[in-house]
Amino acid sequence: MVQITDRAMDQLEMMRDQSNLPEGQGVALTPREGGKLGFTAATPDQSDEVIERDGAPVMIIRSELIEPLQAVVIDYVDTPEMQGFTLNPENPA
C-alpha cells in the first residue's frame, strides 16, 4: 500500500474540494512524459489503489504506479524554500 502523510491528505482533500469534483471522484496521481508524475481529477478504476477519507476518494494511485511507489511516502511540504508534494523513501538510509 502506498503511504501518504496527513499533511499530503489534507492538501489533496483541499484540492479535491476546491475543484468541486463530482461524487466518487478524487485526485489521481498519473504518469506523465519524461518519467514525471502529475495530478488529475478522476474516477477510480477497479485496479487503482484508492485512499479515502470519510468514505470518499481523496487520492487515487493509478494501477501502473502502485508497485513503483510501494517504498515511497507521499508528503506535502510548505516552507520558505519549497511548497509542494514530495516523494520520500519509506525507510531513508
N, C-alpha and C positions, 0 to 999 in steps of 0.2 A: 504494500500500500504506500502511495506517495504521502509524504509528511508535509504539513503546512502549518505555519505558526498562527497563533491567534491574531497577531498584527496583520499578517497577509490575508487571513479570512475576513477581518474587519474591512480592509481596503477593497477586497473583491466584492464583498456584500454591498459596500457603498457604491461601487461601480455598477453593480447589477441594478440596484435600486434607482440610481440616478438615470439609468438608461431606460427605465420603465419597460423592462422586458416582460413579455407575456408569461403567464404562469407556466412553470415547468422548464423554463429556460434559465441558463446560468452563463457564467463567463468561462469559455473554453480556452485552454492552453493548446495552441496549434503550432505545428511545424511550419516554418517559413523558408524561403530561399536562403541559401548560404549557411544553413545549419542554425539559423536563428529561430527564436520562439516568439509568438505573438498571442494576443488575446482577441477573441471574437465572441459575439453572442451566439448561443447555440442551444438546441435541444439535445440532451444526451442520447447517444446511441446505446444499444444494449451492451456492446463490448467496451464502452468507455468506463473509466473509474469516475464516480461522482461523489464529491464531498459536499454534504448537506449541512444546513443549519436550520433548525426549526422545521424540518421536513421538506425544505425547498432546496433545489440545487444551487450551490454557490460557485464551486469550482468543478469544471469538467476536464479531466485529463483524457485526451484522445487515445484510443487503444494503442496506436503505434508509439506513443511516448511513455506508456506505463512501465515497461521494462527498463528503458534507459534512465528513468527518473527514480528507480527503486531506492538508490542510496543517496538521494538528494532531499534536502529540506528547503521548501519554498518559503521565503520570508519577505517582509516589506521593511525597507529602511527609509527613515526620514531624518536626515542630518544636514548640516550646512554643506557638507561635501557631496552628498548624494541623496536622491529621492527616487525610489522605485523598488521593483521586485528583484530579489536575488535568488540564486540557486547555490546552496552551500552543501558541501559533503556532510552526510549524516554523522559520521564519526571523524572529524578532522584530525589529522596526524599531528 
